Amino acid sequence: MSVSETRPPSGPGRPPIHRQWDNVDEARLAIVAAARRCFSRYGVQRTTMEDIGKEAGIPRSYLYRFVSGRDELVISVVFQLTKDIVGKYEPLLIQAPSFAVGLTDMAIEAVHGMRNDPELENLLETTPGMGLPELFVGPGAMNIQLGLGFLAPALEKARQNGKLRDDVTDSEIIEWLISVLLMMILRHDLDVERERAMIRRFVLPGLSPWAAECDVS
């Protein structure tokens, strides 16, 4: 599917804009990248859809073929930013000698990467009424799907090896893990050793097969 927009010859206040993408997904990626640059430059609250359209090289009205508005773009930008940050640490999980070691190492690095990222900090500071919990674990949070992309193969392998409880779904595990990691991200008083101890003492036991036997619901 070809996605294109050509405006008529420019008049006063109407510079010519022509932008073509191969498909809708490519168009959305380009628009999200443009929004990301604008948010970093102006802050979320001061960025308009007009700004994003100019940055993407298309009229503002054309943006609405791909996104509903600025709030959707904020969520998409956070999703892409999180993917960039966490993706750097995926090899720690894949190459680890065990699921427990890999999950611990990846979680610690992801917490520090998210906590110290200036772009994410700017997004949160300049987005009115929106914080980490709403962005990551709210209804339909995109980062649940992101977590599945990163963790599902490792979870399946651990489950097959008898190292992971099988009475909960991958989505439930990831939603819980994200909630725990968000708490750690917001706790600036924690050092690496305390974070590692929390994961070893509480997170890993909660994922082990014997945890299912302790369910009193």
C-alpha positions as CSV (number, residue, x, y, z in Angstrom):
1,M,0.0,0.0,0.0
2,S,1.4,3.4,-1.0
3,V,1.0,6.3,1.4
4,S,1.5,9.7,-0.2
5,E,0.5,13.3,0.1
6,T,1.1,16.1,-2.4
7,R,-0.1,19.6,-1.8
8,P,-0.9,22.1,-4.5
9,P,1.6,24.8,-5.4
10,S,2.3,26.9,-2.4
11,G,0.7,30.3,-1.7
12,P,1.2,32.8,1.1
13,G,1.8,30.8,4.3
14,R,1.5,27.5,2.5
15,P,4.9,26.0,1.7
16,P,4.9,23.0,-0.6
17,I,4.9,19.7,1.2
18,H,5.4,16.3,-0.4
19,R,6.1,13.2,1.5
20,Q,5.7,9.6,0.4
21,W,6.1,6.4,2.4
22,D,5.9,2.8,1.2
23,N,3.2,1.7,3.8
24,V,1.2,2.8,6.8
25,D,3.7,1.4,9.3
26,E,6.6,3.3,7.7
27,A,4.5,6.5,7.9
28,R,3.7,6.0,11.6
29,L,7.4,5.4,12.4
30,A,8.3,8.6,10.6
31,I,5.6,10.5,12.4
32,V,6.6,9.1,15.8
33,A,10.3,10.0,15.1
34,A,9.2,13.5,14.2
35,A,7.1,13.8,17.4
36,R,10.1,12.5,19.4
37,R,12.3,15.3,18.1
38,C,9.7,17.9,18.8
39,F,9.1,16.7,22.3
40,S,12.8,16.8,23.0
41,R,13.1,20.3,21.5
42,Y,10.0,22.0,22.9
43,G,8.6,19.7,25.6
44,V,5.3,17.8,25.3
45,Q,3.0,20.6,26.5
46,R,4.4,23.2,24.1
47,T,4.5,20.9,21.1
48,T,1.6,21.2,18.7
49,M,0.4,18.9,16.0
50,E,1.4,21.6,13.6
51,D,4.9,21.4,14.9
52,I,4.9,17.6,14.4
53,G,3.5,17.9,10.9
54,K,6.2,20.3,9.9
55,E,8.9,18.1,11.4
56,A,7.5,15.1,9.5
57,G,7.1,17.1,6.3
58,I,3.3,16.8,6.0
59,P,0.3,19.0,6.7
60,R,-1.2,18.8,10.2
61,S,-4.5,17.5,8.8
62,Y,-2.6,14.5,7.2
63,L,-1.3,13.4,10.6
64,Y,-4.8,12.4,11.6
65,R,-4.8,9.7,9.0
66,F,-2.3,7.8,11.2
67,V,-2.7,9.1,14.8
68,S,-5.6,10.4,16.9
69,G,-3.7,13.2,18.5
70,R,-0.8,14.2,20.7
71,D,-1.7,11.8,23.6
72,E,-1.4,8.8,21.3
73,L,1.9,10.1,20.1
74,V,3.2,10.5,23.6
75,I,2.4,6.8,24.3
76,S,4.0,5.8,21.0
77,V,7.1,7.8,21.7
78,V,7.5,6.2,25.2
79,F,7.0,2.8,23.7
80,Q,9.7,3.4,21.1
81,L,12.0,5.0,23.7
82,T,11.5,2.0,26.0
83,K,12.2,-0.4,23.2
84,D,15.5,1.4,22.4
85,I,16.6,1.4,26.0
86,V,15.6,-2.1,27.0
87,G,16.6,-3.6,23.7
88,K,20.3,-2.8,24.5
89,Y,20.1,-5.2,27.4
90,E,18.3,-8.1,25.7
91,P,21.6,-10.0,25.2
92,L,22.0,-10.2,28.9
93,L,18.9,-12.4,29.0
94,I,19.7,-14.5,26.0
95,Q,23.3,-15.2,26.8
96,A,23.0,-15.7,30.5
97,P,23.9,-19.1,32.0
98,S,20.4,-19.3,33.6
99,F,17.0,-17.7,33.4
100,A,17.3,-16.3,36.9
101,V,20.7,-14.7,36.2
102,G,19.6,-13.3,32.9
103,L,16.3,-11.8,34.2
104,T,18.1,-10.3,37.1
105,D,20.9,-8.7,35.1
106,M,18.5,-7.4,32.4
107,A,16.1,-6.0,35.0
108,I,18.8,-4.1,36.8
109,E,20.2,-2.6,33.6
110,A,16.8,-1.7,32.4
111,V,15.9,0.0,35.6
112,H,19.0,2.2,35.5
113,G,18.6,2.9,31.8
114,M,15.0,4.1,32.3
115,R,15.8,6.0,35.5
116,N,18.7,7.9,34.0
117,D,17.5,8.6,30.4
118,P,17.2,12.3,29.8
119,E,14.7,12.0,27.0
120,L,12.3,9.9,29.1
121,E,12.7,12.3,32.0
122,N,11.9,15.3,29.7
123,L,8.7,13.5,28.5
124,L,7.5,12.8,32.0
125,E,8.2,16.4,33.2
126,T,6.5,18.0,30.3
127,T,3.5,15.7,29.9
128,P,0.6,17.1,32.1
129,G,-1.2,14.6,34.2
130,M,0.7,11.6,33.0
131,G,3.3,9.5,34.9
132,L,5.1,6.2,34.5
133,P,2.3,4.0,35.9
134,E,-0.3,5.4,33.4
135,L,2.2,5.0,30.5
136,F,3.4,1.5,31.3
137,V,0.6,-0.5,33.1
138,G,-2.6,1.4,32.3
139,P,-5.4,-0.3,30.3
140,G,-4.0,-1.6,27.1
141,A,-0.5,-0.4,27.8
142,M,1.7,-1.0,24.8
143,N,4.6,-2.0,26.9
144,I,3.0,-5.2,27.9
145,Q,3.3,-6.2,24.2
146,L,6.9,-4.9,24.2
147,G,7.7,-7.1,27.2
148,L,6.2,-10.1,25.4
149,G,8.5,-9.5,22.5
150,F,11.6,-9.4,24.7
151,L,10.7,-12.0,27.3
152,A,8.3,-14.6,25.8
153,P,11.0,-16.9,24.3
154,A,13.0,-16.9,27.6
155,L,9.8,-17.5,29.6
156,E,8.8,-20.4,27.4
157,K,12.3,-22.0,27.7
158,A,12.3,-21.6,31.5
159,R,8.8,-23.1,31.7
160,Q,9.9,-26.1,29.6
161,N,12.9,-26.6,31.8
162,G,10.8,-26.6,35.0
163,K,12.2,-23.3,36.2
164,L,9.0,-21.2,35.8
165,R,5.5,-21.6,37.2
166,D,2.9,-22.6,34.6
167,D,-0.3,-21.5,36.3
168,V,0.1,-17.9,35.0
169,T,0.3,-16.5,31.5
170,D,3.2,-14.7,30.0
171,S,1.2,-11.5,29.9
172,E,0.4,-11.7,33.6
173,I,4.0,-12.3,34.5
174,I,5.1,-9.3,32.4
175,E,2.5,-7.0,33.8
176,W,3.6,-7.9,37.3
177,L,7.3,-7.5,36.4
178,I,6.7,-4.1,34.9
179,S,4.9,-3.0,38.0
180,V,7.8,-4.1,40.2
181,L,10.4,-2.5,37.9
182,L,8.5,0.8,37.9
183,M,8.6,0.9,41.7
184,M,12.4,0.4,41.5
185,I,12.8,3.1,38.8
186,L,11.0,5.6,41.0
187,R,13.1,4.6,44.1
188,H,16.2,6.7,43.6
189,D,17.4,5.7,47.1
190,L,18.1,2.1,45.9
191,D,21.6,1.1,44.9
192,V,22.5,-1.9,42.7
193,E,23.0,-4.3,45.5
194,R,19.6,-3.6,47.1
195,E,17.9,-3.8,43.7
196,R,19.6,-7.2,43.0
197,A,18.6,-8.4,46.5
198,M,14.9,-7.4,45.9
199,I,14.8,-9.3,42.7
200,R,16.5,-12.4,44.1
201,R,14.4,-12.5,47.3
202,F,11.0,-11.6,46.0
203,V,10.7,-11.6,42.2
204,L,12.5,-14.8,41.4
205,P,10.8,-16.9,44.2
206,G,7.4,-15.5,42.9
207,L,8.2,-17.0,39.5
208,S,9.4,-20.4,40.6
209,P,7.2,-23.5,40.2
210,W,6.7,-23.9,43.9
211,A,5.1,-20.5,44.2
212,A,2.0,-22.0,42.5
213,E,1.7,-24.4,45.5
214,C,1.4,-21.5,47.9
215,D,-1.6,-19.9,46.1
216,V,-4.3,-19.6,48.7
217,S,-6.9,-17.9,46.5
